Amino acid sequence: MWEGITVPGRNFGYFVHEGLSNLRSHAFMAFASVGVTAACLLLIGTFTLVGLNAGANLDDLEAANEIVAFVKDTYTEEQARAVEADLLAVPNVSSAQFITRQEAMDDFTREHPDEAMFQDLDPGILRDRFALKVDDLEILSDTVALIEAVPGVDGVRVYEEVASGFLTVRSVATLIGAALIGCLLVVSLFIISNTIRLATFDRQDEIAVMRMVGATNSFIRWPFVYEGFFMGLAGAVIAFFLEWGLYTFLARGVTGSDALQIFRVIPFEKLWLPVAGIFLGSGLLIGVGGSLSAIRRFLNV
């Protein structure tokens, strides 16, 4: 009767119906499996989004961050300009902009327009300087040390703490996210696998009859695959919308806080497509993988 029927497309309606029937017969376990899958994907998605935002802020910082290298005040402007070649020769330094004492004073007075005492200061009290940009903030400390060693440089101003903070956040998010992905995928696979295994135990008499009359293992397996597929899909959809709501809520909190204005939050509208793809792929991998694991052990194939 079932002999040779192994192509899922020819029996799509039957497989879907049987898969949904299995879900109804183990509604509580199916609900728990979907909930665990959604929770796991939500945690994975959260750490992934934190890592993406930390990386984006770090890229912005690399583009905007400047190292100010002060030239010795005994140097003439011509001597000071000659230091540029040595600074550009420092590894990781991408550009060097020379700023004269007068230009530095003009910038200073523009930043303090309401302070009358700063308006008539002699530019000679300042030093010529270079505004430097670097390619990689991860080696900022080494770069600063090399800049300080350049002849003619008499001090460096750099905000290493800010760069270090972003690097730490990105590294921690990446490390924890990778560990969580592994652990949570295993947990989700285990839960769904046990749910499918319960369904096979309940239907073991029916499965035995099907095998006796010639049903192939593929034909027996597909309803359980669809059951896992639906559970994984449901978990992915729930996790996606929860992630959307949570991310939007937190993003509004960050952008509305004066203390956190330094952080740029990537709008979810720019991330939803890859996030949806990751959730869908992970959910289906968990669901289908768990079902295949369970039914394979049962069928001993």
Buried (B, 14 or more C-beta within 10 A) or exposed (E): EBEEBBEBEEBEEBBBEBBBEBBEBBEEBBBBBBBBBBBBBBBBBBBBBBBBBBBBBBEEBBEEBBBBBBBBEEBEEEEBBBBBEBBEEBEBBEEBEBBBBEBBBEEBBEEEEEEEEEEEEEBEEBBBBBEBBBEEBBEBEEBBEBBEEBEBBBEBEBEBEBBBBBBEBBEBBBEBBEEBBEEBBEBBBBBBBBBBBBBBEEBEEEBEEBBEEEBBBEBBBBBBBBBBBBBBBBBBBBBBEBBBEBBBEBBEEBEEEEEEEEBEBBEBEEBBEEBBEBBBEBBBBBBBBBBBBBBBEBBEE
